[in-house]
Amino acid sequence: MNNEDKMNRKIVIANLSMPDGKQYEIPLVSKTFSSGRQGFYAQIPSLVYNNEVYGGQIQVWKKGDSKN
């Protein structure tokens, strides 16, 4: 990633609401996906809820035609 790409990065916050009402804020950074679509992404290496460890990812992208 070049310096211009780093400067153009944007962040959005996703809120996870768990069944017991506990909430987690997850920052998502801007990303161009392999399809060419623009969106936001987060990798969640570890999230502890009810003494259990979860992992995962969040992807959201702009709907419509991709660049490819």
PQR file with spaces between the fields and no chain letter, atoms N, CA, C, O and H, PARSE charges and radii, in Angstrom:
ATOM       1  N    MET     1       0.850   -1.163    0.000 -0.4000 1.5000
ATOM       2  CA   MET     1       0.000    0.000    0.000 -0.0000 2.0000
ATOM       3  C    MET     1       0.900    1.232    0.000  0.5500 1.7000
ATOM       4  O    MET     1       1.809    1.337    0.824 -0.5500 1.4000
ATOM       5  N    ASN     2       0.651    2.168   -0.925 -0.4000 1.5000
ATOM       6  CA   ASN     2       1.483    3.360   -0.982 -0.0000 2.0000
ATOM       7  C    ASN     2       0.960    4.424   -0.014  0.5500 1.7000
ATOM       8  O    ASN     2      -0.111    4.272    0.572 -0.5500 1.4000
ATOM       9  H    ASN     2      -0.088    2.083   -1.594  0.4000 1.0000
ATOM      10  N    ASN     3       1.725    5.493    0.142 -0.4000 1.5000
ATOM      11  CA   ASN     3       1.362    6.541    1.103 -0.0000 2.0000
ATOM      12  C    ASN     3       0.036    7.204    0.772  0.5500 1.7000
ATOM      13  O    ASN     3      -0.721    7.548    1.680 -0.5500 1.4000
ATOM      14  H    ASN     3       2.595    5.617   -0.334  0.4000 1.0000
ATOM      15  N    GLU     4      -0.262    7.391   -0.516 -0.4000 1.5000
ATOM      16  CA   GLU     4      -1.538    8.013   -0.905 -0.0000 2.0000
ATOM      17  C    GLU     4      -2.716    7.147   -0.462  0.5500 1.7000
ATOM      18  O    GLU     4      -3.718    7.662    0.035 -0.5500 1.4000
ATOM      19  H    GLU     4       0.353    7.111   -1.253  0.4000 1.0000
ATOM      20  N    ASP     5      -2.593    5.822   -0.644 -0.4000 1.5000
ATOM      21  CA   ASP     5      -3.653    4.914   -0.199 -0.0000 2.0000
ATOM      22  C    ASP     5      -3.852    5.001    1.311  0.5500 1.7000
ATOM      23  O    ASP     5      -4.985    4.993    1.792 -0.5500 1.4000
ATOM      24  H    ASP     5      -1.779    5.403   -1.048  0.4000 1.0000
ATOM      25  N    LYS     6      -2.741    5.085    2.064 -0.4000 1.5000
ATOM      26  CA   LYS     6      -2.833    5.191    3.513 -0.0000 2.0000
ATOM      27  C    LYS     6      -3.539    6.468    3.926  0.5500 1.7000
ATOM      28  O    LYS     6      -4.329    6.456    4.869 -0.5500 1.4000
ATOM      29  H    LYS     6      -1.820    5.091    1.673  0.4000 1.0000
ATOM      30  N    MET     7      -3.271    7.565    3.241 -0.4000 1.5000
ATOM      31  CA   MET     7      -3.878    8.856    3.575 -0.0000 2.0000
ATOM      32  C    MET     7      -5.381    8.864    3.262  0.5500 1.7000
ATOM      33  O    MET     7      -6.141    9.586    3.908 -0.5500 1.4000
ATOM      34  H    MET     7      -2.629    7.575    2.474  0.4000 1.0000
ATOM      35  N    ASN     8      -5.807    8.074    2.286 -0.4000 1.5000
ATOM      36  CA   ASN     8      -7.215    8.047    1.867 -0.0000 2.0000
ATOM      37  C    ASN     8      -8.054    7.035    2.639  0.5500 1.7000
ATOM      38  O    ASN     8      -9.244    6.886    2.361 -0.5500 1.4000
ATOM      39  H    ASN     8      -5.189    7.488    1.761  0.4000 1.0000
ATOM      40  N    ARG     9      -7.461    6.343    3.597 -0.4000 1.5000
ATOM      41  CA   ARG     9      -8.206    5.348    4.364 -0.0000 2.0000
ATOM      42  C    ARG     9      -9.253    6.026    5.230  0.5500 1.7000
ATOM      43  O    ARG     9      -9.006    7.079    5.817 -0.5500 1.4000
ATOM      44  H    ARG     9      -6.494    6.464    3.822  0.4000 1.0000
ATOM      45  N    LYS    10     -10.400    5.423    5.301 -0.4000 1.5000
ATOM      46  CA   LYS    10     -11.492    5.914    6.135 -0.0000 2.0000
ATOM      47  C    LYS    10     -11.868    4.807    7.103  0.5500 1.7000
ATOM      48  O    LYS    10     -11.643    3.626    6.838 -0.5500 1.4000
ATOM      49  H    LYS    10     -10.601    4.567    4.824  0.4000 1.0000
ATOM      50  N    ILE    11     -12.440    5.204    8.226 -0.4000 1.5000
ATOM      51  CA   ILE    11     -12.856    4.232    9.237 -0.0000 2.0000
ATOM      52  C    ILE    11     -14.324    4.445    9.549  0.5500 1.7000
ATOM      53  O    ILE    11     -14.781    5.580    9.684 -0.5500 1.4000
ATOM      54  H    ILE    11     -12.623    6.163    8.442  0.4000 1.0000
ATOM      55  N    VAL    12     -15.063    3.348    9.662 -0.4000 1.5000
ATOM      56  CA   VAL    12     -16.439    3.375   10.163 -0.0000 2.0000
ATOM      57  C    VAL    12     -16.482    2.446   11.376  0.5500 1.7000
ATOM      58  O    VAL    12     -15.605    1.600   11.548 -0.5500 1.4000
ATOM      59  H    VAL    12     -14.692    2.426    9.553  0.4000 1.0000
ATOM      60  N    ILE    13     -17.484    2.606   12.194 -0.4000 1.5000
ATOM      61  CA   ILE    13     -17.635    1.778   13.387 -0.0000 2.0000
ATOM      62  C    ILE    13     -18.880    0.901   13.239  0.5500 1.7000
ATOM      63  O    ILE    13     -19.974    1.398   12.971 -0.5500 1.4000
ATOM      64  H    ILE    13     -18.196    3.293   12.054  0.4000 1.0000
ATOM      65  N    ALA    14     -18.696   -0.408   13.417 -0.4000 1.5000
ATOM      66  CA   ALA    14     -19.810   -1.352   13.446 -0.0000 2.0000
ATOM      67  C    ALA    14     -20.089   -1.688   14.906  0.5500 1.7000
ATOM      68  O    ALA    14     -19.158   -1.911   15.680 -0.5500 1.4000
ATOM      69  H    ALA    14     -17.807   -0.811   13.634  0.4000 1.0000
ATOM      70  N    ASN    15     -21.349   -1.726   15.282 -0.4000 1.5000
ATOM      71  CA   ASN    15     -21.749   -2.078   16.647 -0.0000 2.0000
ATOM      72  C    ASN    15     -22.348   -3.467   16.655  0.5500 1.7000
ATOM      73  O    ASN    15     -23.321   -3.739   15.953 -0.5500 1.4000
ATOM      74  H    ASN    15     -22.105   -1.545   14.654  0.4000 1.0000
ATOM      75  N    LEU    16     -21.759   -4.352   17.458 -0.4000 1.5000
ATOM      76  CA   LEU    16     -22.316   -5.685   17.657 -0.0000 2.0000
ATOM      77  C    LEU    16     -23.135   -5.664   18.933  0.5500 1.7000
ATOM      78  O    LEU    16     -22.618   -5.322   19.997 -0.5500 1.4000
ATOM      79  H    LEU    16     -20.968   -4.131   18.029  0.4000 1.0000
ATOM      80  N    SER    17     -24.394   -6.020   18.840 -0.4000 1.5000
ATOM      81  CA   SER    17     -25.271   -6.094   20.014 -0.0000 2.0000
ATOM      82  C    SER    17     -25.514   -7.558   20.331  0.5500 1.7000
ATOM      83  O    SER    17     -26.097   -8.290   19.530 -0.5500 1.4000
ATOM      84  H    SER    17     -24.814   -6.298   17.976  0.4000 1.0000
ATOM      85  N    MET    18     -25.068   -7.974   21.492 -0.4000 1.5000
ATOM      86  CA   MET    18     -25.183   -9.369   21.895 -0.0000 2.0000
ATOM      87  C    MET    18     -26.562   -9.613   22.522  0.5500 1.7000
ATOM      88  O    MET    18     -27.249   -8.661   22.893 -0.5500 1.4000
ATOM      89  H    MET    18     -24.595   -7.380   22.142  0.4000 1.0000
ATOM      90  N    PRO    19     -26.967  -10.877   22.641 -0.5600 1.5000
ATOM      91  CA   PRO    19     -28.302  -11.190   23.183  0.2800 2.0000
ATOM      92  C    PRO    19     -28.556  -10.623   24.579  0.5500 1.7000
ATOM      93  O    PRO    19     -29.701  -10.332   24.923 -0.5500 1.4000
ATOM      94  N    ASP    20     -27.499  -10.461   25.393 -0.4000 1.5000
ATOM      95  CA   ASP    20     -27.693   -9.928   26.742 -0.0000 2.0000
ATOM      96  C    ASP    20     -27.635   -8.396   26.782  0.5500 1.7000
ATOM      97  O    ASP    20     -27.695   -7.797   27.856 -0.5500 1.4000
ATOM      98  H    ASP    20     -26.568  -10.697   25.113  0.4000 1.0000
ATOM      99  N    GLY    21     -27.518   -7.773   25.618 -0.4000 1.5000
ATOM     100  CA   GLY    21     -27.484   -6.313   25.553 -0.0000 2.0000
ATOM     101  C    GLY    21     -26.084   -5.728   25.537  0.5500 1.7000
ATOM     102  O    GLY    21     -25.923   -4.537   25.274 -0.5500 1.4000
ATOM     103  H    GLY    21     -27.469   -8.259   24.746  0.4000 1.0000
ATOM     104  N    LYS    22     -25.068   -6.535   25.813 -0.4000 1.5000
ATOM     105  CA   LYS    22     -23.698   -6.034   25.770 -0.0000 2.0000
ATOM     106  C    LYS    22     -23.356   -5.655   24.335  0.5500 1.7000
ATOM     107  O    LYS    22     -23.717   -6.350   23.385 -0.5500 1.4000
ATOM     108  H    LYS    22     -25.199   -7.503   26.027  0.4000 1.0000
ATOM     109  N    GLN    23     -22.645   -4.525   24.201 -0.4000 1.5000
ATOM     110  CA   GLN    23     -22.298   -4.057   22.864 -0.0000 2.0000
ATOM     111  C    GLN    23     -20.796   -3.942   22.703  0.5500 1.7000
ATOM     112  O    GLN    23     -20.074   -3.617   23.646 -0.5500 1.4000
ATOM     113  H    GLN    23     -22.352   -3.960   24.972  0.4000 1.0000
ATOM     114  N    TYR    24     -20.339   -4.215   21.490 -0.4000 1.5000
ATOM     115  CA   TYR    24     -18.936   -4.091   21.123 -0.0000 2.0000
ATOM     116  C    TYR    24     -18.858   -3.157   19.916  0.5500 1.7000
ATOM     117  O    TYR    24     -19.636   -3.288   18.970 -0.5500 1.4000
ATOM     118  H    TYR    24     -20.925   -4.479   20.724  0.4000 1.0000
ATOM     119  N    GLU    25     -17.924   -2.224   19.954 -0.4000 1.5000
ATOM     120  CA   GLU    25     -17.669   -1.359   18.804 -0.0000 2.0000
ATOM     121  C    GLU    25     -16.467   -1.917   18.051  0.5500 1.7000
ATOM     122  O    GLU    25     -15.401   -2.121   18.631 -0.5500 1.4000
ATOM     123  H    GLU    25     -17.292   -2.117   20.721  0.4000 1.0000
ATOM     124  N    ILE    26     -16.644   -2.159   16.766 -0.4000 1.5000
ATOM     125  CA   ILE    26     -15.588   -2.721   15.933 -0.0000 2.0000
ATOM     126  C    ILE    26     -15.239   -1.713   14.843  0.5500 1.7000
ATOM     127  O    ILE    26     -16.104   -1.371   14.036 -0.5500 1.4000
ATOM     128  H    ILE    26     -17.510   -1.993   16.294  0.4000 1.0000
ATOM     129  N    PRO    27     -13.992   -1.225   14.792 -0.5600 1.5000
ATOM     130  CA   PRO    27     -13.609   -0.311   13.715  0.2800 2.0000
ATOM     131  C    PRO    27     -13.367   -1.076   12.414  0.5500 1.7000
ATOM     132  O    PRO    27     -12.703   -2.113   12.409 -0.5500 1.4000
ATOM     133  N    LEU    28     -13.902   -0.565   11.331 -0.4000 1.5000
ATOM     134  CA   LEU    28     -13.701   -1.133   10.001 -0.0000 2.0000
ATOM     135  C    LEU    28     -12.941   -0.112    9.167  0.5500 1.7000
ATOM     136  O    LEU    28     -13.293    1.068    9.160 -0.5500 1.4000
ATOM     137  H    LEU    28     -14.441    0.277   11.335  0.4000 1.0000
ATOM     138  N    VAL    29     -11.896   -0.556    8.462 -0.4000 1.5000
ATOM     139  CA   VAL    29     -11.133    0.341    7.598 -0.0000 2.0000
ATOM     140  C    VAL    29     -11.612    0.205    6.159  0.5500 1.7000
ATOM     141  O    VAL    29     -12.150   -0.831    5.767 -0.5500 1.4000
ATOM     142  H    VAL    29     -11.610   -1.514    8.468  0.4000 1.0000
ATOM     143  N    SER    30     -11.411    1.260    5.380 -0.4000 1.5000
ATOM     144  CA   SER    30     -11.807    1.219    3.981 -0.0000 2.0000
ATOM     145  C    SER    30     -10.959    0.193    3.238  0.5500 1.7000
ATOM     146  O    SER    30      -9.805   -0.052    3.590 -0.5500 1.4000
ATOM     147  H    SER    30     -10.974    2.101    5.698  0.4000 1.0000
ATOM     148  N    LYS    31     -11.553   -0.400    2.204 -0.4000 1.5000
ATOM     149  CA   LYS    31     -10.864   -1.468    1.468 -0.0000 2.0000
ATOM     150  C    LYS    31     -11.431   -1.551    0.058  0.5500 1.7000
ATOM     151  O    LYS    31     -12.627   -1.356   -0.157 -0.5500 1.4000
ATOM     152  H    LYS    31     -12.490   -0.200    1.919  0.4000 1.0000
ATOM     153  N    THR    32     -10.564   -1.840   -0.889 -0.4000 1.5000
ATOM     154  CA   THR    32     -11.003   -2.213   -2.228 -0.0000 2.0000
ATOM     155  C    THR    32     -10.895   -3.725   -2.295  0.5500 1.7000
ATOM     156  O    THR    32      -9.800   -4.280   -2.210 -0.5500 1.4000
ATOM     157  H    THR    32      -9.592   -1.998   -0.715  0.4000 1.0000
ATOM     158  N    PHE    33     -12.030   -4.390   -2.446 -0.4000 1.5000
ATOM     159  CA   PHE    33     -12.067   -5.846   -2.472 -0.0000 2.0000
ATOM     160  C    PHE    33     -11.577   -6.363   -3.825  0.5500 1.7000
ATOM     161  O    PHE    33     -11.499   -5.606   -4.792 -0.5500 1.4000
ATOM     162  H    PHE    33     -12.920   -3.940   -2.515  0.4000 1.0000
ATOM     163  N    SER    34     -11.250   -7.642   -3.888 -0.4000 1.5000
ATOM     164  CA   SER    34     -10.722   -8.228   -5.122 -0.0000 2.0000
ATOM     165  C    SER    34     -11.711   -8.107   -6.282  0.5500 1.7000
ATOM     166  O    SER    34     -11.309   -8.157   -7.445 -0.5500 1.4000
ATOM     167  H    SER    34     -11.314   -8.257   -3.102  0.4000 1.0000
ATOM     168  N    SER    35     -12.991   -7.951   -5.978 -0.4000 1.5000
ATOM     169  CA   SER    35     -14.001   -7.756   -7.019 -0.0000 2.0000
ATOM     170  C    SER    35     -13.950   -6.354   -7.607  0.5500 1.7000
ATOM     171  O    SER    35     -14.574   -6.084   -8.634 -0.5500 1.4000
ATOM     172  H    SER    35     -13.318   -7.910   -5.034  0.4000 1.0000
ATOM     173  N    GLY    36     -13.200   -5.454   -6.953 -0.4000 1.5000
ATOM     174  CA   GLY    36     -13.153   -4.056   -7.378 -0.0000 2.0000
ATOM     175  C    GLY    36     -14.123   -3.177   -6.616  0.5500 1.7000
ATOM     176  O    GLY    36     -14.075   -1.952   -6.732 -0.5500 1.4000
ATOM     177  H    GLY    36     -12.693   -5.673   -6.119  0.4000 1.0000
ATOM     178  N    ARG    37     -15.007   -3.788   -5.836 -0.4000 1.5000
ATOM     179  CA   ARG    37     -15.967   -3.000   -5.054 -0.0000 2.0000
ATOM     180  C    ARG    37     -15.266   -2.284   -3.903  0.5500 1.7000
ATOM     181  O    ARG    37     -14.297   -2.787   -3.335 -0.5500 1.4000
ATOM     182  H    ARG    37     -15.047   -4.783   -5.742  0.4000 1.0000
ATOM     183  N    GLN    38     -15.777   -1.102   -3.573 -0.4000 1.5000
ATOM     184  CA   GLN    38     -15.271   -0.323   -2.449 -0.0000 2.0000
ATOM     185  C    GLN    38     -16.106   -0.644   -1.220  0.5500 1.7000
ATOM     186  O    GLN    38     -17.312   -0.869   -1.328 -0.5500 1.4000
ATOM     187  H    GLN    38     -16.564   -0.693   -4.034  0.4000 1.0000
ATOM     188  N    GLY    39     -15.476   -0.667   -0.058 -0.4000 1.5000
ATOM     189  CA   GLY    39     -16.215   -0.946    1.159 -0.0000 2.0000
ATOM     190  C    GLY    39     -15.348   -0.820    2.385  0.5500 1.7000
ATOM     191  O    GLY    39     -14.375   -0.067    2.404 -0.5500 1.4000
ATOM     192  H    GLY    39     -14.497   -0.485    0.029  0.4000 1.0000
ATOM     193  N    PHE    40     -15.718   -1.579    3.424 -0.4000 1.5000
ATOM     194  CA   PHE    40     -15.037   -1.530    4.710 -0.0000 2.0000
ATOM     195  C    PHE    40     -14.869   -2.951    5.237  0.5500 1.7000
ATOM     196  O    PHE    40     -15.647   -3.848    4.908 -0.5500 1.4000
ATOM     197  H    PHE    40     -16.509   -2.191    3.408  0.4000 1.0000
ATOM     198  N    TYR    41     -13.825   -3.141    6.071 -0.4000 1.5000
ATOM     199  CA   TYR    41     -13.461   -4.492    6.461 -0.0000 2.0000
ATOM     200  C    TYR    41     -12.812   -4.490    7.849  0.5500 1.7000
ATOM     201  O    TYR    41     -12.109   -3.548    8.213 -0.5500 1.4000
ATOM     202  H    TYR    41     -13.194   -2.413    6.337  0.4000 1.0000
ATOM     203  N    ALA    42     -13.053   -5.546    8.609 -0.4000 1.5000
ATOM     204  CA   ALA    42     -12.355   -5.757    9.875 -0.0000 2.0000
ATOM     205  C    ALA    42     -12.139   -7.248   10.077  0.5500 1.7000
ATOM     206  O    ALA    42     -13.029   -8.062    9.825 -0.5500 1.4000
ATOM     207  H    ALA    42     -13.624   -6.312    8.313  0.4000 1.0000
ATOM     208  N    GLN    43     -10.953   -7.588   10.531 -0.4000 1.5000
ATOM     209  CA   GLN    43     -10.646   -8.950   10.956 -0.0000 2.0000
ATOM     210  C    GLN    43     -10.732   -8.947   12.480  0.5500 1.7000
ATOM     211  O    GLN    43     -10.113   -8.100   13.125 -0.5500 1.4000
ATOM     212  H    GLN    43     -10.231   -6.927   10.736  0.4000 1.0000
ATOM     213  N    ILE    44     -11.480   -9.868   13.063 -0.4000 1.5000
ATOM     214  CA   ILE    44     -11.637   -9.951   14.516 -0.0000 2.0000
ATOM     215  C    ILE    44     -10.904  -11.200   14.983  0.5500 1.7000
ATOM     216  O    ILE    44     -11.449  -12.301   14.909 -0.5500 1.4000
ATOM     217  H    ILE    44     -11.982  -10.556   12.540  0.4000 1.0000
ATOM     218  N    PRO    45      -9.666  -11.040   15.465 -0.5600 1.5000
ATOM     219  CA   PRO    45      -8.899  -12.212   15.870  0.2800 2.0000
ATOM     220  C    PRO    45      -9.427  -12.860   17.145  0.5500 1.7000
ATOM     221  O    PRO    45      -9.308  -14.073   17.317 -0.5500 1.4000
ATOM     222  N    SER    46     -10.017  -12.050   18.055 -0.4000 1.5000
ATOM     223  CA   SER    46     -10.473  -12.605   19.315 -0.0000 2.0000
ATOM     224  C    SER    46     -11.478  -11.676   19.975  0.5500 1.7000
ATOM     225  O    SER    46     -11.207  -10.490   20.162 -0.5500 1.4000
ATOM     226  H    SER    46     -10.113  -11.065   17.915  0.4000 1.0000
ATOM     227  N    LEU    47     -12.631  -12.213   20.326 -0.4000 1.5000
ATOM     228  CA   LEU    47     -13.661  -11.471   21.036 -0.0000 2.0000
ATOM     229  C    LEU    47     -14.219  -12.416   22.101  0.5500 1.7000
ATOM     230  O    LEU    47     -14.685  -13.508   21.776 -0.5500 1.4000
ATOM     231  H    LEU    47     -12.851  -13.177   20.175  0.4000 1.0000
ATOM     232  N    VAL    48     -14.174  -12.009   23.352 -0.4000 1.5000
ATOM     233  CA   VAL    48     -14.639  -12.864   24.442 -0.0000 2.0000
ATOM     234  C    VAL    48     -16.052  -12.462   24.825  0.5500 1.7000
ATOM     235  O    VAL    48     -16.311  -11.300   25.141 -0.5500 1.4000
ATOM     236  H    VAL    48     -13.795  -11.122   23.616  0.4000 1.0000
ATOM     237  N    TYR    49     -16.962  -13.419   24.797 -0.4000 1.5000
ATOM     238  CA   TYR    49     -18.355  -13.205   25.178 -0.0000 2.0000
ATOM     239  C    TYR    49     -18.825  -14.424   25.960  0.5500 1.7000
ATOM     240  O    TYR    49     -18.685  -15.553   25.490 -0.5500 1.4000
ATOM     241  H    TYR    49     -16.752  -14.362   24.540  0.4000 1.0000
ATOM     242  N    ASN    50     -19.378  -14.207   27.144 -0.4000 1.5000
ATOM     243  CA   ASN    50     -19.838  -15.303   28.012 -0.0000 2.0000
ATOM     244  C    ASN    50     -18.747  -16.354   28.230  0.5500 1.7000
ATOM     245  O    ASN    50     -19.003  -17.557   28.178 -0.5500 1.4000
ATOM     246  H    ASN    50     -19.492  -13.290   27.526  0.4000 1.0000
ATOM     247  N    ASN    51     -17.541  -15.877   28.473 -0.4000 1.5000
ATOM     248  CA   ASN    51     -16.386  -16.750   28.728 -0.0000 2.0000
ATOM     249  C    ASN    51     -16.058  -17.680   27.568  0.5500 1.7000
ATOM     250  O    ASN    51     -15.404  -18.705   27.758 -0.5500 1.4000
ATOM     251  H    ASN    51     -17.334  -14.900   28.515  0.4000 1.0000
ATOM     252  N    GLU    52     -16.506  -17.329   26.371 -0.4000 1.5000
ATOM     253  CA   GLU    52     -16.168  -18.083   25.166 -0.0000 2.0000
ATOM     254  C    GLU    52     -15.476  -17.127   24.197  0.5500 1.7000
ATOM     255  O    GLU    52     -15.800  -15.941   24.136 -0.5500 1.4000
ATOM     256  H    GLU    52     -17.038  -16.496   26.217  0.4000 1.0000
ATOM     257  N    VAL    53     -14.526  -17.660   23.450 -0.4000 1.5000
ATOM     258  CA   VAL    53     -13.747  -16.834   22.523 -0.0000 2.0000
ATOM     259  C    VAL    53     -14.283  -17.027   21.105  0.5500 1.7000
ATOM     260  O    VAL    53     -14.446  -18.151   20.630 -0.5500 1.4000
ATOM     261  H    VAL    53     -14.263  -18.623   23.499  0.4000 1.0000
ATOM     262  N    TYR    54     -14.550  -15.905   20.445 -0.4000 1.5000
ATOM     263  CA   TYR    54     -15.041  -15.894   19.071 -0.0000 2.0000
ATOM     264  C    TYR    54     -14.037  -15.171   18.192  0.5500 1.7000
ATOM     265  O    TYR    54     -13.268  -14.343   18.681 -0.5500 1.4000
ATOM     266  H    TYR    54     -14.418  -14.992   20.831  0.4000 1.0000
ATOM     267  N    GLY    55     -14.036  -15.467   16.933 -0.4000 1.5000
ATOM     268  CA   GLY    55     -13.242  -14.759   15.933 -0.0000 2.0000
ATOM     269  C    GLY    55     -14.093  -14.603   14.692  0.5500 1.7000
ATOM     270  O    GLY    55     -15.137  -15.241   14.563 -0.5500 1.4000
ATOM     271  H    GLY    55     -14.660  -16.139   16.536  0.4000 1.0000
ATOM     272  N    GLY    56     -13.652  -13.760   13.786 -0.4000 1.5000
ATOM     273  CA   GLY    56     -14.411  -13.603   12.556 -0.0000 2.0000
ATOM     274  C    GLY    56     -13.988  -12.383   11.787  0.5500 1.7000
ATOM     275  O    GLY    56     -12.908  -11.833   12.003 -0.5500 1.4000
ATOM     276  H    GLY    56     -12.803  -13.242   13.891  0.4000 1.0000
ATOM     277  N    GLN    57     -14.846  -11.967   10.892 -0.4000 1.5000
ATOM     278  CA   GLN    57     -14.579  -10.783   10.101 -0.0000 2.0000
ATOM     279  C    GLN    57     -15.889  -10.118    9.713  0.5500 1.7000
ATOM     280  O    GLN    57     -16.950  -10.743    9.689 -0.5500 1.4000
ATOM     281  H    GLN    57     -15.724  -12.414   10.716  0.4000 1.0000
ATOM     282  N    ILE    58     -15.781   -8.844    9.413 -0.4000 1.5000
ATOM     283  CA   ILE    58     -16.929   -8.066    8.965 -0.0000 2.0000
ATOM     284  C    ILE    58     -16.552   -7.444    7.630  0.5500 1.7000
ATOM     285  O    ILE    58     -15.491   -6.833    7.504 -0.5500 1.4000
ATOM     286  H    ILE    58     -14.920   -8.337    9.432  0.4000 1.0000
ATOM     287  N    GLN    59     -17.411   -7.597    6.641 -0.4000 1.5000
ATOM     288  CA   GLN    59     -17.209   -6.989    5.334 -0.0000 2.0000
ATOM     289  C    GLN    59     -18.501   -6.302    4.917  0.5500 1.7000
ATOM     290  O    GLN    59     -19.575   -6.901    4.968 -0.5500 1.4000
ATOM     291  H    GLN    59     -18.272   -8.094    6.743  0.4000 1.0000
ATOM     292  N    VAL    60     -18.394   -5.065    4.511 -0.4000 1.5000
ATOM     293  CA   VAL    60     -19.528   -4.353    3.912 -0.0000 2.0000
ATOM     294  C    VAL    60     -19.008   -3.660    2.663  0.5500 1.7000
ATOM     295  O    VAL    60     -17.887   -3.153    2.649 -0.5500 1.4000
ATOM     296  H    VAL    60     -17.521   -4.578    4.469  0.4000 1.0000
ATOM     297  N    TRP    61     -19.821   -3.638    1.618 -0.4000 1.5000
ATOM     298  CA   TRP    61     -19.360   -3.027    0.375 -0.0000 2.0000
ATOM     299  C    TRP    61     -20.489   -2.270   -0.284  0.5500 1.7000
ATOM     300  O    TRP    61     -21.670   -2.506   -0.026 -0.5500 1.4000
ATOM     301  H    TRP    61     -20.733   -4.050    1.630  0.4000 1.0000
ATOM     302  N    LYS    62     -20.084   -1.348   -1.148 -0.4000 1.5000
ATOM     303  CA   LYS    62     -21.028   -0.518   -1.892 -0.0000 2.0000
ATOM     304  C    LYS    62     -21.723   -1.401   -2.921  0.5500 1.7000
ATOM     305  O    LYS    62     -21.060   -2.119   -3.669 -0.5500 1.4000
ATOM     306  H    LYS    62     -19.125   -1.157   -1.357  0.4000 1.0000
ATOM     307  N    LYS    63     -23.035   -1.355   -2.965 -0.4000 1.5000
ATOM     308  CA   LYS    63     -23.811   -2.140   -3.915 -0.0000 2.0000
ATOM     309  C    LYS    63     -23.713   -1.522   -5.304  0.5500 1.7000
ATOM     310  O    LYS    63     -23.497   -0.318   -5.449 -0.5500 1.4000
ATOM     311  H    LYS    63     -23.574   -0.772   -2.357  0.4000 1.0000
ATOM     312  N    GLY    64     -23.869   -2.342   -6.299 -0.4000 1.5000
ATOM     313  CA   GLY    64     -23.814   -1.871   -7.675 -0.0000 2.0000
ATOM     314  C    GLY    64     -22.725   -2.587   -8.432  0.5500 1.7000
ATOM     315  O    GLY    64     -22.205   -3.611   -7.987 -0.5500 1.4000
ATOM     316  H    GLY    64     -24.044   -3.320   -6.182  0.4000 1.0000
ATOM     317  N    ASP    65     -22.386   -2.037   -9.580 -0.4000 1.5000
ATOM     318  CA   ASP    65     -21.374   -2.652  -10.443 -0.0000 2.0000
ATOM     319  C    ASP    65     -19.995   -2.550   -9.814  0.5500 1.7000
ATOM     320  O    ASP    65     -19.643   -1.535   -9.213 -0.5500 1.4000
ATOM     321  H    ASP    65     -22.808   -1.206   -9.941  0.4000 1.0000
ATOM     322  N    SER    66     -19.218   -3.619   -9.961 -0.4000 1.5000
ATOM     323  CA   SER    66     -17.813   -3.583   -9.534 -0.0000 2.0000
ATOM     324  C    SER    66     -17.008   -2.969  -10.669  0.5500 1.7000
ATOM     325  O    SER    66     -17.509   -2.795  -11.780 -0.5500 1.4000
ATOM     326  H    SER    66     -19.503   -4.444  -10.449  0.4000 1.0000
ATOM     327  N    LYS    67     -15.772   -2.647  -10.380 -0.4000 1.5000
ATOM     328  CA   LYS    67     -14.901   -2.070  -11.401 -0.0000 2.0000
ATOM     329  C    LYS    67     -14.418   -3.107  -12.382  0.5500 1.7000
ATOM     330  O    LYS    67     -14.002   -2.761  -13.488 -0.5500 1.4000
ATOM     331  H    LYS    67     -15.365   -2.787   -9.477  0.4000 1.0000
ATOM     332  N    ASN    68     -14.462   -4.387  -12.001 -0.4000 1.5000
ATOM     333  CA   ASN    68     -13.977   -5.468  -12.883 -0.0000 2.0000
ATOM     334  C    ASN    68     -15.080   -5.981  -13.768  0.5500 1.7000
ATOM     335  O    ASN    68     -14.856   -6.887  -14.571 -0.5500 1.4000
ATOM     336  H    ASN    68     -14.800   -4.668  -11.103  0.4000 1.0000
